[in-house]
Amino acid sequence: MASANSDPVVVVTGGNRGIGLEICRQLAARGARVVLTARKRTAGEAAMATLAGGKHAALFQPLDVTDGDSINGLRDFLTERCGHVDVLINNAGIIAKGEAPALKVGLATVRETLETNALGPLHLVQALVPLLKRGRSPRIVNMSSGMGALAGNDGGYAAYRMSKTLLNAVTAILAAELAGTVAVNSVCPGWVKTDMGGAGATRDVAHGAETAVWLALDAPVTLTGKFVRDREVIPW
C-alpha cells in the first residue's frame, strides 16, 4: 500500500556506486525518500548497506534500464510502495568496452551505449510520468556530460558522446512536451573520480553529485529544458 509519507520520493537509477550512490546519500541526508535502483541485486544490496552504515535509509528495487519488463516492475513497485514519484534521476550509464573513435567504433557498441544512456531514460519517463504527475513539483534530472555538448565537442569516445548528445535532445523534447507539469533538465557533473571517470579526474563524488541534488530538491520549478553544470546553465 502507498505510504502517506510527505518526504519527496526520489528515484535514482544506477544508484549502487559512484555519483549515483553519492546522490542517494545526499538526498537521504536531506530527508528525501530515496528509491535506489541497480541492475544487479547484489550490488544494490551492498549500496543499501553502505547507506545504512551512514545512518541513511532508502528503498531498493532492481532495474535494468534496457529491459521493458524491468522498467514495468519498477513502475509497479513505486505504485504499490509510494503511490507517486516526485523526482526521477536518470543516472545509470555506461562507457562500453568497445568504445573507440567514430571511424573505428562498432555499431553494436553504439547501439549498446544508446540503449542504456539515452533510450533507457526515455522509456523510464514514458513509464513513470503518470506517477510523476501525482508528485509535488515533479522533476526529471538526466545525468549527461560535457562530452555530449555539441558546443566544443571533440573526437574519441564516439558512442558515449553520441549517447549523451541524444540524452540532451531527449531532455529538450520532454521539457517541451511536459511544460507546466514536470521540469526536465540535463546535468553535467564534471569530470569525477569514479570507476568510470578514473583516478585522474578533477572532482570528488560529493562535488559531482551536488548539482543533481540541487535540481532535484532546490532549483526553481521554472528551470526546465536546460543543460546545467555547477547550478549554472551551459550551452547545449
N, C-alpha and C positions, 0 to 999 in steps of 0.2 A: 504493500500500500504506500502511496506517495506521502512523504513527510510534509508537515506544516512548517518546518524549519524556515526561518526568514533569512538565513545566511545565503548569499548568492551561490548558485550551483554552477561550477566551472569545470568543463570537460577539457582535459589535456591529453592529446594523442602523443604517443611516444614519450610518455612521462617517466620511463624507467631509468633514464640516465641523462647525463649532460645537462643541457639547457632545460630540457623538459622536466627533469627531476627538480632542478632548482626553481623553475616556475611553480611547480607544485608546492615546494617548501615555502616560497614567499607568499603564495596565495593562502595556504593553510595558516601561516603566521598572521595573516591579515583577517582571519576568521571566515574565509570562503569555505564552502563545502566542495571540496575537490574530488573529482572523479578521474582517477589516474588510469590511463589505458596503456597497454603494451601488447605487442604481438605474441610474445611468449609468456605463458603464465608464470614460469619460474622467475623470469626477470621482473615481472610486475610484482610478485610477492616479495622479492628481495628489496625492491624500491619501497614497498609499503613498510617493510621492517625498518628501513633507513629512516623514513619519515616518523615512524613510531618511536624510534630511538631518540629523535629530537623533539618528542612530545607533540608531534603533529599528526592529525588524523586525516584519513581520506577513504574513499571507496575505490574499489578496483574492479575493472571489467576487461577481460582480454579483447583485443581488437586488432584485426589485420585490415588496414585501410584499403587494401586491394581486393577484398573479398566482400561481395554484397551480403551474403548471409551473416558474416561477422558484423557488418555495419547495422543490419537489421536487429541483430542480437543486442547491440549497444542501445539502439533506439528503444527496444522493449525493456531493457534493464532500467534505463532512465525514466521511462514512463511509469514503471512499477515503483521504483525506489524514490524518485524525486518529483515526478509529475510535470516538471518543466526544466528548462535549461536557461541560465542567464548569459553564459559565455561559452563559446566553443573556441578553443585554441588549437588550430591545426599545426602541430609542431612536428609530427612524425615525418622523417625524411631520410633519404639515403644518398650516398655517393657510391655508385655501383663499382664492382671490382673491374669491370671492363671499361671504365671511364678513360677517355682519350680526347685529343683534339678532333675538331669536326670532320676533317678529311680522313680520319682513321677510325673513329668510333663506330662500333657495330650498331645496326639499327635495333637489334634485340636489347642492347644496353640502353639505348634511348627510350625504347618503349617501357622497359622495366622502371626506369627513373621517372618517366612521366606518370606512370600508373600510381606510384607511391607519392610523389612530391606535388602533383597537380590534380590528377583525376580523382585520387582518393579524397582530398579535401572537398572537391566539388560534390562528390557522391555523399559525403557526410553531411554537407549543408542541405542537400536535397532531402535526406532522410530526417534531419533534426530540426529543420526550420519550423515545423508546426510546434515543437516543444519550445524553441527559442521565442516564438511569438507569444507564448504564455509567460515569458520571463519579464523581469523588471529591467528596463533599459538594456535590452539584449544586444549582444556584441559578438562579432566573429573576428578573430585575430589569426591571420595567416602568417606563419613564420617563413619569411622569404630570405633573401640575401642580396647584398650589393652586387654579387656576381650575376644576378638576374636583371639588373638595371640595364636598359637599352642605352642610357646615357653613360658613355665611357666603357661599354662592355669590351672585353678582351678575349683572346683565344685561350684554348685549353679548357679542360673540364666541360666539354661541349654539352653533354647530356644534362649535367647538373644545371648549367647556365640556362639552357632551354627550358628546363622544368620550372625554374624559379621565375623566368620571364612569363611563362604560361600561367603560373600561380598568380602573378601580379595582374594579368589580364582577367583571370577568374575573379580576383578581388574587385576590380573596377566594374565588371559586369554585374556581380552580385550586389555591390553597393548601389548601383543604379536601379536594379530591379527591387531591392528591399528598402529603398529610400523612404524614410519616415517610420520604418518599423524596426529594422535591425541595422546597427552601424557595422560596417565591414572595412577592415584595414589590413594592409600588409606591414610587416615589421622586419627591418634588417637589424639583427642583434650585434653586428660587427664580427670581427674575427676572434672567436672564443676558444679558450683552451679546453677542448673536449676530445673524445676519441676521434671525432670527425675533423675538428679544427686543428688538432695536433699541438704538441708542446710549444711550438714557436709562435703560437697565436698571441695577440696583444691584450686580450681581455680575459678576466676570470669569469666563471659562470654566473656569479652574482650580478656583475655588470651586464652580461649578455641577456639575462632574464628580465632586467628592470623595466625596459620599455614595454615588453609584452604584458607584464603585470599592470603597468600604468594604463595601457589601452584597455585591459580587462576590467579594471575597477575604478579608475580615476579620470580618464580622458573625457572631455566634453562629448555628450552624446551626438552633438552636431558634427563631430570629426568623423568623416566617413569617406570611403573611396580614395584613401591616401596611402602613400608609402612613407613609413616613419622610421627614423633612427634617432636614438637619444632624445625622444619626445619631440622631435622636430620633423616637419615634412621635408622629404628629399625628392629629387626628380625620379620619374619612372625610368 
